[in-house]
């Protein structure tokens, strides 16, 4: 049975204008992410991977084309996502600590996110579930970011993204700052939660081992999605 498409880029492209000059950051692209699927986005620095991720996150509007979230327009050249829909697409930054408030405990940081994105929900239940899915020890929720190891901080950042109960998760180099063993554990967590929560997971990565474990690999070169292929097992 084919899984439903959660995110669809329909001829979405981005052009930067500098006075009279135009630079194409991403050529018109067709791409879709399905529920429970992990798609690796690979390519050299400056190839257009970040622009592609920003379109999916709703942080950038396309110059042409549209991005759909389910059956609704997520972003087009005139408008970005609605405030109510923003919780549905969450990002995990390369610098895990960047998504956490230094002066707050991990629990408080997650609680703050819930108050902004989904007020009135069962905060304790959602935080506990997010920590469990990210394989974050609940005892770490009482710590502040500076008190965590790199792997713990990455799991905390994933937990904070999950607490919003998103349909889509976009992770930017989630294993780049981790040792091999910790990176493997984080990959296991991400792939498992995508299946368990039926999340569409997009991962920008230079980690070839991670990419091979994803359902598909998207290669971006000079702003062009040049290859969409099944990952090698």
CORSUL-V835822 format. One record per pair of residues at least 12 apart in sequence whose ideal C-beta (glycine too) atoms are under 10 Angstrom apart, sorted by the first residue. I is the first residue (numbers start at 1). GAP is how many residues later the second one is. D is the distance in whole Angstrom. If there is no record, write none. Layout:
BEGIN
((I/GAP/D) (I/GAP/D))
END
This chain:
BEGIN
((2/32/8) (3/30/10) (3/31/4) (3/32/5) (3/33/6) (3/34/6) (3/195/8) (3/197/9) (3/212/10) (4/28/10) (4/30/6) (4/31/5) (4/32/9) (4/66/8) (4/67/10) (4/194/9) (4/196/9) (5/26/10) (5/27/4) (5/28/7) (5/29/5) (5/30/8) (5/32/9) (5/63/8) (5/64/10) (5/65/8) (5/66/10) (5/195/8) (6/26/8) (6/27/6) (6/28/7) (6/29/5) (6/30/9) (6/31/9) (6/50/10) (6/62/9) (6/63/7) (6/64/6) (6/82/9) (6/83/9) (6/160/10) (6/161/5) (6/162/6) (6/192/9) (6/193/8) (6/194/4) (6/195/10) (7/24/8) (7/25/6) (7/26/4) (7/27/9) (7/28/10) (7/32/10) (7/48/9) (7/49/6) (7/50/10) (7/60/7) (7/61/7) (7/62/6) (7/63/9) (7/67/7) (7/81/10) (7/82/8) (7/160/8) (7/161/6) (7/163/9) (7/193/6) (7/195/8) (8/22/8) (8/23/7) (8/24/5) (8/25/8) (8/26/10) (8/58/9) (8/59/7) (8/60/4) (8/61/8) (8/62/9) (8/63/10) (8/66/9) (9/17/9) (9/19/9) (9/20/5) (9/21/6) (9/22/4) (9/23/7) (9/24/9) (9/43/8) (9/46/6) (9/47/8) (9/53/8) (9/56/7) (9/57/8) (9/58/5) (9/59/8) (9/65/9) (9/66/10) (9/216/9) (10/18/9) (10/19/9) (10/20/6) (10/21/9) (10/22/9) (10/52/9) (10/54/10) (10/55/5) (10/56/5) (10/57/7) (10/58/7) (10/63/10) (10/66/10) (11/16/10) (11/17/4) (11/18/7) (11/19/6) (11/51/9) (11/53/6) (11/54/4) (11/55/8) (12/14/7) (12/15/10) (12/16/7) (12/17/6) (12/18/8) (12/19/8) (12/39/10) (12/40/9) (12/43/6) (12/44/9) (12/48/10) (12/49/9) (12/50/4) (12/51/9) (12/52/7) (12/53/4) (12/54/6) (12/55/5) (12/56/9) (12/62/10) (12/63/8) (12/64/9) (12/65/9) (13/12/8) (13/13/5) (13/14/5) (13/15/4) (13/16/6) (13/35/10) (13/38/9) (13/42/9) (13/49/6) (13/50/6) (13/51/5) (13/52/6) (13/210/8) (13/211/10) (14/12/4) (14/13/9) (14/14/9) (14/15/9) (14/34/8) (14/37/5) (14/38/9) (14/40/8) (14/41/7) (14/46/6) (14/47/8) (14/48/6) (14/49/5) (14/50/8) (14/51/9) (14/63/10) (14/209/8) (15/12/9) (15/47/9) (15/48/4) (15/49/8) (15/208/9) (16/35/9) (16/47/9) (17/46/9) (22/41/9) (23/200/9) (24/24/9) (24/27/10) (24/39/9) (24/198/9) (24/199/5) (24/200/9) (25/21/9) (25/22/10) (25/23/6) (25/25/9) (25/26/5) (25/27/9) (25/29/10) (25/35/9) (25/38/9) (25/197/10) (25/198/6) (26/21/9) (26/22/5) (26/23/9) (26/24/10) (26/25/5) (26/26/6) (26/28/9) (26/29/7) (26/34/9) (26/36/8) (26/37/9) (26/38/10) (26/39/10) (26/194/8) (26/196/10) (26/197/5) (26/198/8) (26/199/8) (27/21/8) (27/37/10) (27/193/10) (27/195/8) (27/196/5) (27/197/5) (27/198/8) (27/199/10) (28/34/9) (28/35/9) (28/36/6) (28/37/6) (28/195/10) (28/196/9) (28/197/10) (29/19/9) (29/22/10) (29/23/7) (29/26/8) (29/33/9) (29/36/8) (29/38/10) (29/189/9) (29/191/9) (29/194/9) (29/195/8) (29/196/5) (30/35/9) (30/195/8) (30/198/9) (31/21/8) (31/24/9) (31/25/9) (31/36/9) (31/171/9) (31/185/10) (31/187/7) (31/194/6) (31/197/7) (32/36/9) (32/168/9) (32/196/10) (33/23/8) (33/134/10) (33/135/7) (33/136/10) (33/137/9) (33/166/9) (33/167/4) (33/168/8) (33/169/6) (33/182/10) (33/183/9) (33/185/10) (34/164/9) (34/166/6) (34/181/8) (34/182/9) (35/132/8) (35/133/9) (35/159/9) (35/160/10) (35/162/9) (35/163/4) (35/164/7) (35/165/6) (35/166/10) (36/158/6) (36/159/5) (36/160/9) (36/161/8) (36/162/5) (36/163/7) (36/164/8) (36/165/8) (36/179/9) (37/157/7) (37/158/9) (37/161/9) (37/162/9) (37/163/6) (37/164/7) (37/165/9) (37/177/8) (37/178/5) (37/179/7) (38/131/9) (38/133/10) (38/149/9) (38/152/7) (38/153/6) (38/156/5) (38/157/9) (38/161/9) (38/162/8) (38/163/4) (38/164/8) (38/165/7) (38/172/9) (38/173/10) (38/175/8) (38/176/4) (38/177/5) (38/178/8) (38/179/10) (38/193/9) (39/17/10) (39/131/10) (39/155/10) (39/161/8) (39/162/7) (39/163/5) (39/164/7) (39/172/10) (39/175/6) (39/176/7) (39/177/5) (39/178/8) (39/179/6) (39/189/9) (39/192/9) (40/161/9) (40/162/8) (40/163/5) (40/164/8) (40/165/6) (40/166/10) (40/167/8) (40/168/9) (40/170/7) (40/171/4) (40/172/8) (40/173/8) (40/174/4) (40/175/9) (40/176/7) (40/177/5) (40/178/7) (40/179/9) (40/191/7) (41/12/7) (41/15/9) (41/129/9) (41/130/10) (41/131/9) (41/161/6) (41/162/7) (41/163/5) (41/164/7) (41/170/9) (41/173/9) (41/175/10) (41/176/8) (41/177/5) (41/178/8) (41/179/7) (41/184/9) (42/161/9) (42/162/8) (42/163/6) (42/164/7) (42/165/9) (42/166/8) (42/168/10) (42/169/6) (42/172/10) (42/175/6) (42/176/7) (42/177/5) (42/178/7) (42/179/10) (42/185/9) (43/161/9) (43/163/9) (43/175/8) (43/176/6) (43/177/4) (43/178/6) (43/179/9) (43/180/10) (43/181/10) (43/182/9) (43/183/9) (43/184/10) (44/162/9) (44/175/10) (44/176/9) (44/177/7) (44/178/9) (45/161/9) (46/174/10) (46/176/9) (46/177/9) (47/172/9) (47/173/5) (47/174/6) (47/175/6) (47/176/7) (47/177/9) (47/178/10) (47/179/9) (48/172/5) (48/173/8) (48/174/7) (48/175/4) (48/176/7) (48/177/8) (49/123/9) (49/124/10) (49/153/10) (49/155/5) (49/156/9) (49/157/10) (49/169/9) (49/170/10) (49/171/5) (49/174/10) (49/176/10) (50/44/10) (50/122/8) (50/154/7) (50/170/10) (51/169/9) (51/172/8) (52/118/9) (52/150/8) (52/152/8) (52/166/8) (52/168/6) (52/171/9) (52/173/8) (53/38/8) (53/117/5) (53/118/9) (53/119/6) (53/149/7) (53/150/9) (53/151/6) (54/21/10) (54/37/9) (54/116/9) (55/12/5) (55/19/9) (55/20/7) (55/115/10) (56/13/9) (56/18/8) (56/19/9) (56/33/7) (56/35/9) (56/112/7) (56/113/10) (56/114/5) (56/144/9) (56/146/6) (57/17/9) (57/18/9) (57/24/9) (57/29/9) (57/32/6) (57/33/8) (57/34/5) (57/111/8) (57/112/10) (57/113/5) (57/115/10) (57/145/9) (58/16/6) (58/17/5) (58/21/10) (58/22/5) (58/23/4) (58/24/9) (58/27/8) (58/28/7) (58/30/9) (58/31/6) (58/33/10) (58/110/10) (58/112/10) (59/16/9) (59/21/8) (59/22/9) (59/30/9) (59/32/8) (59/111/10) (60/15/8) (60/20/9) (61/14/5) (61/15/7) (61/16/5) (61/17/8) (61/18/7) (61/19/6) (61/20/10) (62/13/7) (62/14/7) (62/15/6) (63/14/6) (64/12/9) (64/13/7) (65/12/8) (66/12/10) (67/13/10) (67/14/9) (67/22/10) (69/12/8) (69/16/7) (69/19/6) (69/20/7) (69/98/7) (69/99/7) (69/131/10) (70/15/10) (70/18/8) (70/97/8) (70/98/10) (72/13/7) (72/16/10) (74/14/9) (74/15/7) (74/94/9) (83/33/10) (83/34/9) (84/33/9) (84/34/10) (85/82/10) (86/30/9) (86/31/7) (86/78/8) (86/80/10) (87/26/9) (87/27/9) (87/29/9) (87/30/4) (87/31/6) (87/74/10) (87/76/9) (87/77/4) (87/78/7) (87/79/6) (87/80/9) (88/29/9) (88/76/8) (88/77/8) (88/78/6) (88/79/5) (88/80/7) (89/72/10) (89/75/9) (89/77/6) (89/78/7) (89/79/4) (89/80/8) (89/81/7) (89/111/9) (89/113/10) (90/23/9) (90/27/9) (90/68/9) (90/70/8) (90/71/4) (90/72/7) (90/73/9) (90/74/5) (90/75/9) (90/76/4) (90/77/9) (90/78/7) (90/79/6) (90/80/7) (90/81/10) (90/109/9) (91/66/9) (91/70/7) (91/75/9) (91/77/9) (91/78/8) (91/79/5) (91/80/7) (91/81/7) (91/111/10) (92/42/10) (92/62/8) (92/65/5) (92/66/6) (92/67/10) (92/68/8) (92/69/5) (92/70/9) (92/77/7) (92/78/7) (92/79/4) (92/80/7) (92/81/9) (92/82/6) (92/94/10) (92/98/9) (92/109/10) (92/111/9) (93/64/7) (93/68/9) (93/77/10) (93/78/8) (93/79/6) (93/80/9) (93/81/9) (94/60/10) (94/63/10) (94/77/9) (94/78/5) (94/79/4) (94/80/8) (94/81/10) (94/82/6) (94/83/8) (94/110/8) (95/58/9) (95/59/10) (95/62/9) (95/77/9) (95/78/9) (95/81/10) (95/82/8) (96/49/8) (96/52/9) (96/54/7) (96/55/9) (96/56/9) (96/57/4) (96/58/4) (96/59/8) (96/60/7) (96/61/4) (96/62/8) (96/64/9) (96/78/8) (96/81/8) (96/82/9) (96/90/10) (97/48/5) (97/49/8) (97/51/8) (97/53/9) (97/56/6) (97/57/9) (97/59/9) (97/60/8) (97/80/10) (98/47/10) (98/55/10) (98/59/8) (99/14/9) (99/46/9) (99/54/9) (99/57/8) (99/58/5) (99/59/9) (99/60/10) (99/61/6) (99/62/7) (100/13/10) (100/44/8) (100/45/4) (100/46/10) (100/48/9) (100/53/7) (100/56/6) (100/57/6) (100/59/10) (100/60/7) (101/12/10) (101/43/9) (101/44/8) (101/59/10) (102/42/7) (102/43/6) (102/44/7) (103/41/7) (103/42/9) (103/43/10) (104/40/7) (104/41/8) (105/35/9) (105/36/7) (105/37/5) (105/38/6) (105/39/6) (105/40/9) (105/42/9) (105/51/10) (106/21/9) (106/25/8) (106/30/8) (106/32/10) (106/34/6) (106/35/5) (106/36/8) (106/37/6) (106/38/8) (106/39/7) (106/41/9) (106/42/8) (106/46/9) (106/47/9) (106/49/9) (106/50/5) (106/51/9) (106/53/7) (106/54/8) (107/16/9) (107/17/9) (107/20/6) (107/21/10) (107/24/9) (107/31/9) (107/33/9) (107/34/4) (107/35/6) (107/36/9) (107/49/10) (107/52/10) (108/33/9) (108/34/9) (108/36/9) (109/18/10) (109/32/9) (109/35/9) (109/36/8) (109/47/8) (109/48/10) (109/50/9) (109/51/6) (109/54/9) (110/13/8) (110/16/8) (110/17/5) (110/20/7) (110/21/8) (110/31/8) (110/46/8) (110/49/6) (110/50/5) (110/51/10) (110/52/9) (110/53/5) (110/54/9) (111/12/5) (111/13/9) (111/15/9) (111/16/7) (111/30/10) (111/49/10) (111/52/8) (112/48/9) (112/51/10) (113/13/10) (113/14/10) (113/17/10) (113/46/10) (113/47/6) (113/48/9) (113/50/6) (113/51/6) (114/12/6) (114/13/8) (114/16/10) (114/46/10) (114/49/6) (114/50/7) (114/51/9) (116/48/9) (117/46/8) (117/47/5) (117/48/9) (117/49/9) (118/45/8) (118/46/6) (118/47/7) (121/42/9) (121/43/9) (121/44/8) (123/40/8) (126/36/9) (126/37/5) (126/38/8) (126/39/7) (127/14/7) (127/32/8) (127/33/9) (127/35/10) (127/36/6) (128/13/9) (128/31/10) (128/35/10) (129/30/9) (129/33/8) (129/34/8) (129/36/9) (129/68/9) (130/26/10) (130/28/8) (130/29/4) (130/30/8) (130/31/8) (130/32/4) (130/33/4) (130/34/9) (130/35/8) (130/63/9) (130/67/10) (131/24/8) (131/25/8) (131/27/9) (131/28/5) (131/29/10) (131/31/9) (131/32/9) (132/27/9) (132/30/10) (132/61/10) (132/64/10) (133/22/10) (133/25/8) (133/26/8) (133/29/6) (133/30/10) (133/56/8) (133/57/10) (133/59/8) (133/60/5) (133/61/10) (133/63/7) (133/64/7) (133/66/10) (134/20/9) (134/21/5) (134/22/8) (134/23/9) (134/24/4) (134/25/4) (134/26/9) (134/27/9) (134/28/6) (134/29/10) (134/52/9) (134/55/6) (134/56/9) (134/58/10) (134/59/7) (135/16/10) (135/20/6) (135/23/9) (135/24/9) (135/50/7) (135/51/9) (135/53/8) (135/54/5) (135/55/10) (135/57/8) (135/58/9) (136/12/9) (136/15/10) (136/16/7) (136/17/10) (136/18/9) (136/19/4) (136/20/6) (136/21/10) (136/22/8) (136/23/5) (136/24/10) (136/26/10) (136/53/9) (137/15/8) (137/18/8) (140/12/6) (140/13/10) (140/15/8) (140/16/7) (140/19/9) (141/15/8) (141/18/8) (143/13/9) (145/12/9) (149/29/9) (149/30/10) (149/33/8) (150/25/10) (150/27/5) (150/28/5) (150/29/8) (150/32/7) (150/33/10) (150/36/10) (151/24/9) (151/26/9) (151/27/6) (151/28/8) (151/30/9) (151/31/4) (151/32/8) (151/34/7) (151/35/6) (151/38/10) (152/30/9) (153/24/9) (153/25/10) (154/17/9) (154/20/6) (154/21/8) (154/22/10) (154/23/8) (154/24/7) (154/28/8) (154/29/9) (154/31/9) (154/32/5) (154/35/9) (154/36/10) (155/19/10) (155/27/10) (155/30/9) (155/31/7) (155/34/7) (155/35/10) (157/14/9) (157/17/8) (158/13/8) (158/16/8) (158/28/8) (158/31/7) (158/32/7) (158/35/8) (159/30/10) (161/38/10) (162/31/7) (162/35/8) (162/37/8) (165/32/8) (165/34/10) (166/31/9) (166/33/7) (166/34/9) (167/30/9) (167/31/8) (167/32/7) (167/33/7) (168/31/7) (168/32/5) (168/33/8) (168/34/7) (169/21/8) (169/24/8) (169/25/7) (169/28/9) (169/30/5) (169/31/7) (169/32/5) (169/33/7) (169/34/9) (170/30/9) (170/31/8) (170/32/5) (170/33/8) (170/34/8) (171/15/9) (171/19/7) (171/30/7) (171/31/7) (171/32/5) (171/33/7) (171/34/8) (171/39/10) (172/30/10) (172/31/8) (172/32/5) (172/33/9) (173/30/8) (173/31/6) (173/32/6) (173/33/7) (173/34/8) (173/37/10) (174/12/6) (174/13/8) (174/15/10) (174/16/7) (174/29/7) (174/30/9) (174/31/7) (174/33/9) (174/36/8) (175/12/6) (175/15/9) (175/28/9) (175/30/7) (175/31/9) (175/32/5) (175/34/9) (175/35/6) (176/28/10) (176/29/8) (176/30/7) (176/31/7) (178/29/10) (180/27/10) (180/29/9) (183/24/7) (183/26/8) (183/27/8) (184/23/10) (184/25/8) (184/26/9) (184/29/10) (186/24/9) (187/16/9) (187/18/9) (187/20/8) (187/22/8) (187/23/5) (187/26/6) (187/27/9) (188/25/9) (190/13/7) (190/20/9) (190/23/10) (190/24/10) (191/12/10) (191/19/9) (191/22/6) (191/23/8) (191/24/9) (194/20/9) (194/21/9) (201/13/8) (201/14/9) (202/12/9) (202/16/8) (203/14/10) (204/14/10) (204/16/9) (205/12/9) (208/23/10) (208/24/9) (210/21/10) (211/20/6) (211/21/9) (212/19/5) (212/20/5) (212/21/7) (213/18/7) (213/19/10) (213/20/9) (214/16/10) (214/17/5) (215/15/8) (215/16/7) (216/12/6) (216/13/7) (216/14/6) (216/15/6) (217/12/6) (217/13/8) (217/14/5) (217/15/8))
END
